[in-house]
Amino acid sequence: MNSEFDRCLIEQVRTFLTGHPGAPIMLFGNSSIQLRDVANDVIMSDPEWSSKKSNSDFFLVEPEQGNIGIDQIVEVRAFFSHRPAYGQRKYLLVNESEQMTVEAANAFLKMLEEPPSYLVIILTCTSVERHLPTVRSRVVSFSVSYPTDLVKSLKKLYRRESRHVLAVSAEDYIVLRRLLNDPESVKGILAYLDTMEQMDTDALVHRVFDSGTEDAVESTLVRRKAIAWLLKDLSEGGTPSFSVLETLDTRMKKSGKYFDHLRLFASVVRSILRDLSLLNSTTRWSELLNTDLIEWLAGRRPLSSIDADLLWCDRLASMNRAVLNNRLVLHRVVNSLAKHMRKTENRR
């Protein structure tokens, strides 16, 4: 599944590799799954590519138990010590390369300094700053943008039901890929998402922590929907319910994944604030993602601080480290939306 941008990028990378044999490259972006797909497409665009090469001239390195360790790098050394069995190139793909341990990164650095001309090294990375500066300086980087043209295609494919999936697909490449490749598999969950708009606050809180399905994509759709409508309920009066926030705080602590939940809430708030800003600054309504909330967003004018709140939520959603006071951050995330949601007629 490639977007028009991906196809252009693949051609650009292939042209670069043809003119610079042995030059290591890094693909960086927001989704490790998307980056891996693009990297694989770059490799398979080699005119010499075949099933034989995939077995003998291709080596994939991915994190094991959260890290890429020195033992995996040792295996890489053995891989590139021999010339290709077929054709002119061997390919090494290091997915989520930022997960290398310091020891592994230092060992890998030695390979980057003088790679053999027949070896194509491709790194994928969602957090470039986590790499050693010496590693970053020895690769040619290509930015992989999110395939927004594919998100737009969901409107034609799902029609009215697209209001349930546009926003989450713009945030999660795995969901986008499933929705485009296997629309029949999500028909049941789309019908359920329709009913969630009528749920009360307690039911929405429950679905944030228990989606009611074991399927990963369906679970993401349900949880994202629950958070969006819960934020709407919490923001209706301009001041979120303290008791509901306390319930969320307790459930997040009990889950053992407090910061993961915070980042998800921040991501949804960021998306809604972005749409609110668009509604008040442009006529390009086709760019709106939270179309299930359009009636609520229309008629509300954000405060002048919306850009600062957008930036803060964006930073939080992108953070890899936990914050010091989760409870205070939870309150700020929810209030970042609520304060902008007072009706226009109440603004002075």
Backbone torsions as a table, in degrees:
resi	resn	phi	psi	omega
1	MET	NA	108.2	-179.9
2	ASN	-121.4	142.0	171.1
3	SER	-86.7	170.6	178.0
4	GLU	-60.6	-38.8	178.3
5	PHE	-62.5	-44.9	-179.7
6	ASP	-59.6	-41.9	-179.5
7	ARG	-62.7	-40.9	177.7
8	CYS	-66.0	-40.5	-179.9
9	LEU	-65.1	-43.6	179.5
10	ILE	-59.0	-42.0	177.8
11	GLU	-64.9	-39.9	179.3
12	GLN	-64.1	-44.8	-179.9
13	VAL	-66.3	-41.6	179.3
14	ARG	-61.4	-41.3	177.7
15	THR	-62.7	-41.4	178.6
16	PHE	-63.0	-45.9	-178.2
17	LEU	-63.2	-35.0	178.5
18	THR	-64.9	-39.1	-177.9
19	GLY	-86.7	-12.5	-177.2
20	HIS	-134.7	71.3	-179.4
21	PRO	-58.6	134.3	176.9
22	GLY	84.5	-4.0	-179.6
23	ALA	-78.8	120.1	178.6
24	PRO	-70.0	145.1	177.9
25	ILE	-126.7	156.7	176.2
26	MET	-127.7	128.0	172.3
27	LEU	-100.4	122.2	-179.6
28	PHE	-126.0	145.8	-178.9
29	GLY	-174.6	-159.4	-173.0
30	ASN	-96.1	-20.9	-174.5
31	SER	-122.4	117.8	-179.7
32	SER	-64.7	-32.8	178.7
33	ILE	-67.1	-45.3	177.8
34	GLN	-62.3	-42.7	-179.6
35	LEU	-61.5	-41.4	178.5
36	ARG	-64.5	-40.7	178.0
37	ASP	-61.0	-45.9	-179.3
38	VAL	-64.2	-42.8	178.7
39	ALA	-60.2	-44.4	178.3
40	ASN	-62.0	-37.7	179.3
41	ASP	-68.5	-35.7	175.2
42	VAL	-60.4	-45.9	-178.7
43	ILE	-63.9	-45.9	-176.8
44	MET	-73.9	-10.1	175.7
45	SER	-79.8	-6.1	174.1
46	ASP	-61.6	123.1	-179.2
47	PRO	-56.2	-23.7	-178.8
48	GLU	-89.9	1.2	-172.8
49	TRP	-67.3	141.2	179.2
50	SER	-157.0	170.9	177.5
51	SER	-63.2	-31.2	177.7
52	LYS	-64.7	-43.0	179.4
53	LYS	-65.9	-35.2	-178.6
54	SER	-63.8	-26.2	179.9
55	ASN	-88.8	-30.2	-172.7
56	SER	-114.2	-25.7	-173.2
57	ASP	-119.1	21.5	179.4
58	PHE	-134.3	133.7	-179.6
59	PHE	-133.5	126.1	-179.9
60	LEU	-109.1	130.2	174.8
61	VAL	-118.4	126.2	177.1
62	GLU	-135.9	159.9	180.0
63	PRO	-59.3	140.0	173.0
64	GLU	-117.8	119.1	-176.1
65	GLN	56.9	37.9	172.6
66	GLY	94.7	-12.6	-176.8
67	ASN	-136.0	158.2	167.0
68	ILE	-104.4	113.6	-172.3
69	GLY	-100.2	175.3	-176.8
70	ILE	-61.9	-33.8	-179.9
71	ASP	-62.0	-36.8	178.4
72	GLN	-67.4	-35.8	178.8
73	ILE	-68.7	-35.1	176.0
74	VAL	-60.9	-40.7	177.3
75	GLU	-63.0	-36.5	178.9
76	VAL	-62.9	-42.2	179.5
77	ARG	-56.5	-44.2	179.7
78	ALA	-63.8	-35.2	-178.7
79	PHE	-64.0	-45.5	-173.7
80	PHE	-91.9	6.3	178.2
81	SER	-77.7	-10.4	179.0
82	HIS	-119.1	147.3	179.5
83	ARG	-69.3	163.8	-179.4
84	PRO	-59.4	144.2	176.0
85	ALA	-77.7	-29.9	-179.3
86	TYR	-136.2	133.4	176.8
87	GLY	73.3	-158.8	-171.8
88	GLN	-105.1	-10.1	-171.5
89	ARG	-128.6	146.7	164.7
90	LYS	-115.5	149.1	-176.2
91	TYR	-122.9	132.1	173.5
92	LEU	-118.1	120.4	177.1
93	LEU	-113.6	118.7	177.2
94	VAL	-108.4	101.1	-177.7
95	ASN	-86.8	140.8	-175.3
96	GLU	54.7	49.9	-173.8
97	SER	-63.1	-20.5	178.2
98	GLU	-67.0	-10.6	179.9
99	GLN	-86.2	6.6	175.7
100	MET	-64.4	139.4	170.2
101	THR	-69.4	163.7	180.0
102	VAL	-59.3	-41.9	179.6
103	GLU	-62.2	-43.9	179.6
104	ALA	-66.5	-41.1	-179.3
105	ALA	-63.2	-40.7	178.8
106	ASN	-66.2	-39.3	177.5
107	ALA	-67.3	-38.9	-179.8
108	PHE	-68.4	-32.1	-179.6
109	LEU	-57.9	-37.9	-179.8
110	LYS	-63.2	-33.6	177.3
111	MET	-70.4	-37.6	-178.2
112	LEU	-67.0	-27.6	-175.9
113	GLU	-67.2	-39.1	-179.2
114	GLU	-142.2	67.9	179.1
115	PRO	-73.4	147.3	175.9
116	PRO	-64.3	150.2	-174.4
117	SER	-63.9	-22.5	-178.5
118	TYR	-86.1	-7.3	-176.5
119	LEU	-97.6	125.9	173.3
120	VAL	-102.0	117.0	179.3
121	ILE	-104.2	122.6	177.8
122	ILE	-122.1	121.7	174.7
123	LEU	-105.0	142.8	168.1
124	THR	-115.3	149.4	-171.1
125	CYS	-158.9	134.7	175.4
126	THR	-106.4	-2.8	-178.9
127	SER	-146.7	82.4	-173.5
128	VAL	-59.3	-36.8	-175.4
129	GLU	-66.3	-14.6	178.3
130	ARG	-80.4	-8.3	177.1
131	HIS	-82.6	152.5	172.1
132	LEU	-60.6	138.6	178.2
133	PRO	-54.2	-34.8	-179.8
134	THR	-67.7	-30.9	175.1
135	VAL	-70.8	-46.4	-179.1
136	ARG	-59.0	-35.9	-176.1
137	SER	-74.0	-13.0	-175.6
138	ARG	-106.3	7.7	177.8
139	VAL	-123.4	155.4	172.9
140	VAL	-98.9	122.0	-171.5
141	SER	-97.6	142.2	175.8
142	PHE	-128.0	126.2	178.6
143	SER	-81.9	131.3	179.1
144	VAL	-108.6	106.3	-179.0
145	SER	-76.5	155.5	177.7
146	TYR	-69.4	139.4	-175.2
147	PRO	-75.4	76.1	-177.2
148	THR	-64.4	-26.9	178.0
149	ASP	-66.2	-30.9	176.6
150	LEU	-72.5	-35.8	176.7
151	VAL	-60.9	-43.4	179.8
152	LYS	-62.7	-32.1	-178.7
153	SER	-67.1	-17.6	178.0
154	LEU	-64.8	-28.7	-179.9
155	LYS	-61.3	-40.9	179.7
156	LYS	-73.9	-36.9	-176.0
157	LEU	-74.0	-39.6	-174.1
158	TYR	-106.4	-9.6	178.0
159	ARG	51.0	-121.2	-174.5
160	ARG	-61.3	-35.9	-178.1
161	GLU	-71.4	-8.6	-179.1
162	SER	-62.6	-22.4	179.6
163	ARG	-63.2	-22.0	179.9
164	HIS	-83.7	-19.3	-168.5
165	VAL	-121.4	-13.0	-176.0
166	LEU	-59.7	-52.0	-174.3
167	ALA	-64.8	-45.3	-177.3
168	VAL	-68.0	-32.1	178.3
169	SER	-70.0	-27.9	176.8
170	ALA	-76.5	-11.1	-178.9
171	GLU	-108.9	-21.5	-171.7
172	ASP	-137.5	108.5	-176.6
173	TYR	-64.6	-33.9	179.8
174	ILE	-62.3	-42.6	177.6
175	VAL	-64.7	-45.2	179.8
176	LEU	-57.4	-45.8	-178.6
177	ARG	-62.2	-43.0	-179.9
178	ARG	-66.3	-42.9	-178.1
179	LEU	-63.6	-36.3	-179.5
180	LEU	-79.5	-37.5	-174.3
181	ASN	-85.8	-25.4	-174.8
182	ASP	-144.8	64.2	-176.9
183	PRO	-61.2	-28.8	-178.6
184	GLU	-64.2	-30.1	-174.1
185	SER	-72.7	-13.2	-176.6
186	VAL	-112.8	7.8	-178.4
187	LYS	-58.3	-43.2	-178.2
188	GLY	-63.9	-43.2	-177.6
189	ILE	-71.1	-28.9	176.9
190	LEU	-65.5	-38.6	177.0
191	ALA	-63.9	-37.7	178.9
192	TYR	-68.0	-38.2	179.9
193	LEU	-60.2	-31.8	176.2
194	ASP	-58.2	-40.4	-176.3
195	THR	-73.9	-21.5	-175.7
196	MET	-67.6	-21.9	179.9
197	GLU	-67.6	-15.1	179.3
198	GLN	-101.6	0.6	-177.8
199	MET	-71.0	148.6	173.7
200	ASP	-82.4	175.6	-174.4
201	THR	-60.5	-42.8	-179.0
202	ASP	-61.3	-41.7	-179.5
203	ALA	-66.9	-38.2	178.8
204	LEU	-66.4	-42.3	177.1
205	VAL	-59.4	-42.5	179.6
206	HIS	-60.3	-41.9	-177.7
207	ARG	-72.0	-23.7	175.1
208	VAL	-59.8	-37.4	-174.6
209	PHE	-104.5	-13.9	177.7
210	ASP	-143.0	98.2	-174.5
211	SER	-71.4	-18.6	-179.6
212	GLY	83.3	9.9	178.7
213	THR	-144.6	148.0	177.9
214	GLU	-88.0	-15.5	-178.9
215	ASP	-71.8	127.2	-173.1
216	ALA	-63.1	-43.7	-178.5
217	VAL	-69.0	-45.5	177.2
218	GLU	-59.7	-40.8	178.9
219	SER	-61.6	-41.8	178.4
220	THR	-62.6	-42.7	179.2
221	LEU	-62.4	-44.2	-178.5
222	VAL	-67.2	-47.0	-176.8
223	ARG	-65.1	-40.6	-179.6
224	ARG	-65.4	-41.4	178.2
225	LYS	-63.0	-43.3	-179.5
226	ALA	-62.3	-41.9	-179.7
227	ILE	-66.2	-43.6	-179.0
228	ALA	-60.6	-45.7	-178.0
229	TRP	-77.2	-27.9	173.5
230	LEU	-66.9	-42.3	176.8
231	LEU	-62.1	-37.8	176.8
232	LYS	-61.8	-48.2	179.8
233	ASP	-60.8	-42.5	-178.5
234	LEU	-67.5	-27.5	-174.6
235	SER	-94.5	-6.6	-174.4
236	GLU	-55.0	-41.5	-177.0
237	GLY	-92.8	0.7	-178.6
238	GLY	86.5	-19.7	178.1
239	THR	-129.7	111.5	-177.1
240	PRO	-59.9	148.0	178.5
241	SER	-66.0	123.3	-178.9
242	PHE	-63.5	-38.0	-177.5
243	SER	-66.3	-37.9	178.6
244	VAL	-67.8	-40.2	177.8
245	LEU	-63.3	-37.3	177.4
246	GLU	-66.4	-38.2	177.2
247	THR	-63.9	-44.0	177.6
248	LEU	-60.7	-43.6	179.4
249	ASP	-58.8	-45.3	-179.5
250	THR	-64.7	-44.6	-179.0
251	ARG	-66.0	-38.5	179.2
252	MET	-65.1	-40.1	176.9
253	LYS	-63.2	-44.4	-177.6
254	LYS	-65.4	-30.3	-177.8
255	SER	-70.2	-23.8	-176.3
256	GLY	77.7	5.7	-179.7
257	LYS	-130.9	48.4	-173.8
258	TYR	-55.8	-51.0	-174.6
259	PHE	-67.1	-33.3	176.1
260	ASP	-61.7	-41.2	177.0
261	HIS	-66.3	-40.0	178.4
262	LEU	-59.4	-44.2	-179.4
263	ARG	-64.4	-37.0	178.6
264	LEU	-66.9	-43.8	176.5
265	PHE	-60.9	-43.0	180.0
266	ALA	-63.0	-38.3	179.1
267	SER	-63.5	-41.7	179.9
268	VAL	-69.0	-43.1	177.8
269	VAL	-60.0	-44.0	178.5
270	ARG	-57.5	-44.0	-178.8
271	SER	-64.1	-42.3	-179.4
272	ILE	-68.6	-42.8	178.8
273	LEU	-63.3	-36.9	177.6
274	ARG	-61.3	-44.9	179.7
275	ASP	-65.8	-38.8	178.1
276	LEU	-62.2	-41.6	178.2
277	SER	-64.0	-41.7	178.2
278	LEU	-61.4	-42.8	-178.7
279	LEU	-58.9	-30.3	-175.0
280	ASN	-101.6	0.9	-176.6
281	SER	-131.9	-2.3	-175.9
282	THR	-155.2	164.0	175.1
283	THR	-103.2	7.5	-177.1
284	ARG	-84.2	68.8	-178.3
285	TRP	-66.9	-17.8	179.1
286	SER	-65.3	-16.0	-179.6
287	GLU	-86.8	-7.3	-178.7
288	LEU	-68.3	142.2	-177.6
289	LEU	-107.6	-39.3	-178.5
290	ASN	-88.0	61.8	-174.6
291	THR	-70.8	-17.2	175.5
292	ASP	-72.9	-16.6	180.0
293	LEU	-105.2	9.5	-170.8
294	ILE	-60.2	-39.6	-179.1
295	GLU	-66.1	-33.4	178.7
296	TRP	-73.6	-40.8	-177.2
297	LEU	-71.3	-35.5	-179.5
298	ALA	-64.4	137.3	179.2
299	GLY	90.1	2.6	176.3
300	ARG	-115.0	136.5	-178.5
301	ARG	-116.2	121.7	-175.3
302	PRO	-70.4	159.7	174.8
303	LEU	-73.3	166.6	-179.5
304	SER	-66.7	-13.8	-178.3
305	SER	-86.8	8.6	-173.4
306	ILE	-62.1	-36.2	-179.4
307	ASP	-63.9	-39.4	178.6
308	ALA	-66.5	-39.0	178.7
309	ASP	-68.7	-38.8	176.2
310	LEU	-60.1	-46.4	-178.6
311	LEU	-64.7	-40.8	-179.1
312	TRP	-65.3	-45.0	178.9
313	CYS	-65.0	-37.4	179.0
314	ASP	-63.5	-42.8	179.2
315	ARG	-64.4	-43.4	-179.6
316	LEU	-63.9	-43.4	-179.1
317	ALA	-63.9	-23.6	-177.4
318	SER	-98.2	-3.7	-176.0
319	MET	-72.5	147.2	176.9
320	ASN	-103.5	-13.9	-177.5
321	ARG	-110.5	148.1	178.0
322	ALA	-69.7	154.7	178.3
323	VAL	-93.7	169.5	-173.7
324	LEU	-75.8	-39.4	-177.0
325	ASN	-126.3	90.3	-175.8
326	ASN	-59.4	-38.9	-175.6
327	ARG	-63.6	-45.0	178.8
328	LEU	-63.9	-38.5	179.0
329	VAL	-65.4	-40.5	176.8
330	LEU	-56.7	-47.6	-179.9
331	HIS	-61.5	-40.7	-178.5
332	ARG	-69.6	-39.4	178.9
333	VAL	-56.7	-50.4	-177.2
334	VAL	-67.0	-41.3	179.9
335	ASN	-69.5	-24.2	176.7
336	SER	-60.8	-30.0	176.2
337	LEU	-88.4	-47.0	-171.9
338	ALA	-58.0	-39.1	-175.4
339	LYS	-68.2	-20.0	179.2
340	HIS	-92.0	-3.4	-170.5
341	MET	-103.4	15.0	173.3
342	ARG	-73.4	144.7	-176.2
343	LYS	-62.9	151.8	-175.9
344	THR	-56.3	-40.2	-175.5
345	GLU	-66.9	-15.5	179.2
346	ASN	-90.8	-4.4	-179.5
347	ARG	-82.9	146.4	176.3
348	ARG	-110.6	NA	NA
